[in-house]
Amino acid sequence: KDDIDSVINTYHLMSQRWFTHASPTLFNAGTPRPQLSSCFLVCMKDDSIEGIYDTLKECAVISKSAGGIGVSVHNIRATGSYIRGTNGTSNGIVPMLQVYNDTARYVDQGGGKRKGAFAMYLEPWHADVFEFLDLRKNHGKEEHRARDLFYALWIPDLFMERVRDDGEWSLFCPNEAPGLADCWGEEFEKLYAQYEKEGKAKKVVSARKLWFEILNSQIETGTPYMLFKDSCNRKSNQQNLGTIKSSNLCTEIIEFSSPTETAVCNLASIALPRYVREKGVPIESQASKLVGSRDSKNRYFDFDKLAEVTAIATVNLNKIIDINYYPVENAKR
């Protein structure tokens, strides 16, 4: 409202399809609570009832404001793991994920604008990984399914090396073999090998058996997504903050998150085909589609217009960071 000329310019660029802002920005701009960010990367706060449900509440509040969510669940203890506080054993990640599944169904984005969307990230050394791969499948018992979540594997290089060499792969409970999710690269490989030597594995399987189960799940359900933990951390400029444990719902950003800090991304999209121009044809005539000759010699890419629109989109995204309504305190940090 303080710069109406920029508002009008942005409107015209969007209406002429040079670029668009993300769905939450379109949904919520100009409302009393302008939550304009697209994606939130949430870290499971703790392997406890309090930590699980505090994280669930955070996801629900974000979903209410039209945010997509990525959640790392590597630190949740596996099925059968001992619980000191109750002298009982854990039910594993499947019943917990069903609670998140029901929350995603109930708390849709922006009050009915679209369904809630959570992506759950797990590392393949977790002892419940086979059950995790079955959660979206179309067959099997309903009590073992959670089909409204999206699933992703956060894969260390060591697993792919074991698959290549047709080696064995050890599955651990994070409660009994702590720290594997908190390191990457050589540090992870040393700790993993140490736990193998100490006999802490809950189960040892063929790496290729797990690999083919992953492929079968992808063929049937389209998930899990596969992201490579070591590459993501190795190439990140946030290594100084700690180990990155997940990506977001759509797997296009890699940012650090922790139990006290939720990563946030603000998105806009530029339609590159729109910048292919036709020589001798006024730009107004090209607003809806590329017209004229199909001869490639008559076409060119308008890099000047691309630079202009990119600069405006960047300024807008910077403004979003400043004026945004952050639905949870961890996202403000």
C-alpha distance (Angstrom), angle and dihedral (degrees) to the residues before:
residue distance angle dihedral
K1 . . .
D2 3.82 . .
D3 3.81 93.0 .
I4 3.79 108.3 36.8
D5 3.80 93.2 167.4
S6 3.82 90.9 61.8
V7 3.80 89.9 46.5
I8 3.81 91.6 53.6
N9 3.81 92.1 44.9
T10 3.82 91.7 51.0
Y11 3.79 90.6 47.6
H12 3.79 92.4 52.6
L13 3.81 93.1 47.4
M14 3.79 91.0 50.6
S15 3.80 94.9 44.0
Q16 3.81 89.4 51.2
R17 3.83 88.7 49.9
W18 3.79 98.9 -118.5
F19 3.79 89.3 132.3
T20 3.78 141.6 -22.2
H21 3.76 136.5 -147.0
A22 3.80 121.6 -125.4
S23 3.80 122.8 -82.6
P24 3.85 96.4 -102.3
T25 3.80 89.1 52.5
L26 3.80 91.0 51.5
F27 3.82 91.8 43.7
N28 3.79 99.0 46.8
A29 3.81 109.6 25.7
G30 3.79 110.0 120.8
T31 3.82 94.4 15.9
P32 3.81 125.0 120.3
R33 3.83 89.7 -102.8
P34 3.80 106.1 36.1
Q35 3.82 102.1 -166.0
L36 3.81 97.0 174.9
S37 3.82 102.0 165.0
S38 3.79 122.9 108.6
C39 3.78 108.1 -155.0
F40 3.78 139.4 27.8
L41 3.82 125.3 -166.0
V42 3.80 108.5 -150.7
C43 3.79 125.8 -168.7
M44 3.80 119.0 -151.2
K45 3.79 102.9 -106.4
D46 3.78 98.4 -144.4
D47 3.79 143.4 -23.8
S48 3.79 93.1 -104.3
I49 3.79 139.1 88.5
E50 3.80 89.4 -99.4
G51 3.81 93.2 48.8
I52 3.81 94.8 45.3
Y53 3.80 94.5 49.4
D54 3.81 95.0 40.7
T55 3.80 87.0 55.4
L56 3.81 90.7 46.1
K57 3.80 90.9 52.6
E58 3.80 90.5 50.3
C59 3.81 90.0 51.7
A60 3.80 91.4 49.3
V61 3.80 93.5 50.6
I62 3.82 91.5 48.0
S63 3.81 91.8 47.9
K64 3.81 90.2 50.2
S65 3.82 87.1 60.0
A66 3.84 93.3 50.0
G67 3.79 97.7 -101.1
G68 3.81 123.0 146.5
I69 3.79 114.3 -134.9
G70 3.79 139.3 -146.3
V71 3.83 116.0 -168.1
S72 3.80 128.1 -170.8
V73 3.81 112.2 -145.8
H74 3.83 99.9 173.2
N75 3.80 93.0 118.5
I76 3.83 97.3 57.3
R77 3.81 110.3 108.8
A78 3.79 119.5 -111.0
T79 3.80 130.3 -111.6
G80 3.79 112.2 -68.8
S81 3.80 95.6 17.3
Y82 3.80 114.6 145.2
I83 3.82 118.4 -104.2
R84 3.80 110.4 -152.9
G85 3.80 95.6 -165.5
T86 3.81 94.5 60.0
N87 3.81 100.9 20.5
G88 3.80 86.2 -124.8
T89 3.80 136.9 107.3
S90 3.79 132.4 -99.0
N91 3.79 123.7 -105.2
G92 3.81 89.6 -144.3
I93 3.77 130.2 -130.1
V94 3.83 99.9 -53.5
P95 3.86 98.4 76.2
M96 3.80 89.4 42.5
L97 3.80 92.0 52.0
Q98 3.80 89.9 50.3
V99 3.82 88.1 59.8
Y100 3.81 89.2 52.0
N101 3.80 89.1 46.7
D102 3.81 91.7 55.4
T103 3.79 90.8 46.9
A104 3.81 91.2 52.7
R105 3.81 88.8 52.3
Y106 3.80 94.4 47.3
V107 3.80 102.0 40.2
D108 3.79 101.2 53.3
Q109 3.78 121.8 -176.3
G110 3.76 116.4 -80.5
G111 3.81 97.1 -13.2
G112 3.80 103.0 -57.2
K113 3.81 99.9 -22.9
R114 3.82 92.2 116.3
K115 3.80 139.7 -24.5
G116 3.78 121.6 -76.5
A117 3.80 112.2 -99.0
F118 3.82 125.0 -155.0
A119 3.82 126.3 171.4
M120 3.80 114.5 -159.4
Y121 3.83 117.5 -152.8
L122 3.80 123.5 -154.5
E123 3.79 132.6 172.2
P124 3.83 115.0 -126.3
W125 3.82 94.7 -122.0
H126 3.83 90.1 69.2
A127 3.80 111.4 113.6
D128 3.82 92.2 -131.2
V129 3.80 94.4 54.8
F130 3.83 95.7 112.3
E131 3.81 91.6 53.5
F132 3.80 88.5 45.4
L133 3.80 90.3 57.4
D134 3.82 91.3 53.9
L135 3.79 97.9 52.7
R136 3.82 97.4 96.0
K137 3.80 97.5 37.4
N138 3.78 118.7 124.5
H139 3.79 96.0 -132.5
G140 3.79 132.3 53.2
K141 3.79 135.0 61.4
E142 3.80 115.8 -32.7
E143 3.80 91.9 -133.8
H144 3.80 87.8 64.2
R145 3.81 96.1 49.9
A146 3.81 135.9 82.6
R147 3.79 104.4 175.2
D148 3.80 100.6 169.8
L149 3.79 95.1 66.9
F150 3.78 125.9 80.0
Y151 3.80 118.9 -130.6
A152 3.78 133.1 -147.8
L153 3.80 136.7 179.4
W154 3.80 119.8 -139.3
I155 3.80 97.9 -152.0
P156 3.83 125.9 -161.9
D157 3.81 119.2 -147.5
L158 3.80 89.6 -116.2
F159 3.79 91.5 68.5
M160 3.80 92.6 53.2
E161 3.81 90.0 48.2
R162 3.81 90.4 53.1
V163 3.82 89.4 49.5
R164 3.81 91.0 50.4
D165 3.80 91.6 49.1
D166 3.82 94.1 41.9
G167 3.79 88.6 -121.3
E168 3.78 134.3 154.8
W169 3.79 122.6 -87.3
S170 3.78 123.0 -151.2
L171 3.80 122.0 -144.4
F172 3.80 119.1 -150.0
C173 3.76 140.1 -172.6
P174 3.82 109.6 -124.9
N175 3.80 89.4 -139.1
E176 3.81 91.2 59.6
A177 3.82 97.6 33.8
P178 3.81 104.0 34.8
G179 3.78 127.7 -174.1
L180 3.81 101.8 36.8
A181 3.81 91.8 113.5
D182 3.80 91.7 48.2
C183 3.80 98.4 62.3
W184 3.79 139.5 44.9
G185 3.80 141.1 -169.5
E186 3.80 118.4 17.6
E187 3.79 92.6 -9.0
F188 3.80 90.7 56.9
E189 3.81 93.0 46.1
K190 3.81 92.3 51.2
L191 3.80 92.8 48.9
Y192 3.82 92.1 45.4
A193 3.82 91.7 50.4
Q194 3.82 90.1 46.9
Y195 3.81 91.9 54.5
E196 3.82 89.8 47.8
K197 3.82 90.9 53.7
E198 3.79 91.0 47.4
G199 3.81 90.3 54.7
K200 3.80 95.0 -120.9
A201 3.79 94.9 138.3
K202 3.81 115.2 120.4
K203 3.78 89.4 -156.1
V204 3.80 139.0 -1.8
V205 3.80 118.4 -146.3
S206 3.77 138.3 167.2
A207 3.80 108.9 -84.5
R208 3.78 88.7 -138.0
K209 3.79 91.9 53.1
L210 3.79 89.2 58.5
W211 3.80 90.4 42.7
F212 3.80 92.3 55.3
E213 3.80 90.8 46.8
I214 3.80 87.7 55.3
L215 3.80 90.6 50.8
N216 3.81 92.6 47.0
S217 3.79 90.5 52.2
Q218 3.81 91.1 49.5
I219 3.79 91.4 50.2
E220 3.80 92.5 50.5
T221 3.81 102.1 37.3
G222 3.81 109.2 11.8
T223 3.80 90.1 -116.5
P224 2.97 155.6 134.4
Y225 3.76 101.0 59.1
M226 3.79 110.1 -141.7
L227 3.78 122.3 -137.4
F228 3.77 125.0 168.7
K229 3.78 112.9 -124.7
D230 3.80 98.6 -159.3
S231 3.80 95.2 46.8
C232 3.81 91.9 47.5
N233 3.80 92.4 51.3
R234 3.80 95.3 39.1
K235 3.81 92.5 55.4
S236 3.79 97.3 39.8
N237 3.79 122.7 109.3
Q238 3.83 88.3 -150.5
Q239 3.81 96.4 70.1
N240 3.80 89.2 117.5
L241 3.82 90.1 64.9
G242 3.79 96.8 56.2
T243 3.80 141.6 -94.5
I244 3.80 115.2 -26.0
K245 3.80 108.3 -132.1
S246 3.79 105.3 -173.9
S247 3.76 148.4 -2.2
N248 3.80 125.5 -126.6
L249 3.80 133.6 -87.7
C250 3.81 93.8 -77.2
T251 3.83 96.3 35.5
E252 3.80 94.8 -127.8
I253 3.81 100.3 114.6
I254 3.79 132.4 54.6
E255 3.80 115.0 -159.9
F256 3.78 136.5 152.6
S257 3.79 118.1 -103.0
S258 3.79 132.4 172.6
P259 3.81 138.6 177.6
T260 3.81 88.1 -84.4
E261 3.81 100.5 36.6
T262 3.81 128.2 52.9
A263 3.80 117.0 -161.2
V264 3.81 117.0 -131.5
C265 3.79 131.6 -164.5
N266 3.79 129.6 -162.7
L267 3.78 116.2 -156.2
A268 3.79 141.8 -164.3
S269 3.79 127.2 170.3
I270 3.78 129.7 -141.3
A271 3.82 118.1 -152.9
L272 3.82 101.7 -137.6
P273 3.84 96.5 -170.4
R274 3.80 87.1 61.7
Y275 3.79 89.3 68.6
V276 3.79 94.7 59.4
R277 3.81 102.5 105.1
E278 3.78 135.2 -166.4
K279 3.80 119.1 -130.2
G280 3.77 112.7 -117.9
V281 3.82 94.8 12.2
P282 3.83 116.6 111.8
I283 3.78 113.7 -117.9
E284 3.81 90.3 -121.2
S285 3.78 89.6 63.2
Q286 3.79 90.3 53.8
A287 3.80 96.3 53.4
S288 3.78 96.5 104.3
K289 3.78 103.4 29.1
L290 3.74 142.5 -15.5
V291 3.79 108.7 -83.9
G292 3.77 137.2 -177.2
S293 3.75 131.5 40.3
R294 3.79 121.9 8.6
D295 3.76 89.0 -146.9
S296 3.81 105.8 120.8
K297 3.81 90.0 -144.6
N298 3.80 88.9 69.4
R299 3.77 93.5 53.7
Y300 3.78 131.5 78.1
F301 3.79 138.7 169.9
D302 3.80 114.4 -110.4
F303 3.80 101.5 -135.3
D304 3.81 92.1 167.9
K305 3.79 91.4 59.3
L306 3.80 90.1 45.4
A307 3.81 90.8 54.4
E308 3.81 91.2 48.3
V309 3.80 95.0 50.1
T310 3.82 93.9 41.7
A311 3.81 90.3 54.4
I312 3.81 91.5 50.9
A313 3.82 92.7 46.9
T314 3.82 90.0 50.0
V315 3.80 92.4 50.9
N316 3.80 89.8 49.3
L317 3.82 92.4 50.5
N318 3.80 90.6 50.1
K319 3.80 88.8 52.6
I320 3.80 89.8 50.9
I321 3.81 90.2 58.0
D322 3.81 89.6 55.0
I323 3.81 101.6 42.5
N324 3.79 99.6 31.9
Y325 3.79 122.6 124.2
Y326 3.80 105.7 -129.9
P327 3.81 109.1 -152.3
V328 3.82 95.0 -154.6
E329 3.78 131.6 38.9
N330 3.81 93.9 -126.7
A331 3.81 90.0 61.5
K332 3.80 92.9 57.8
R333 3.78 93.3 63.1
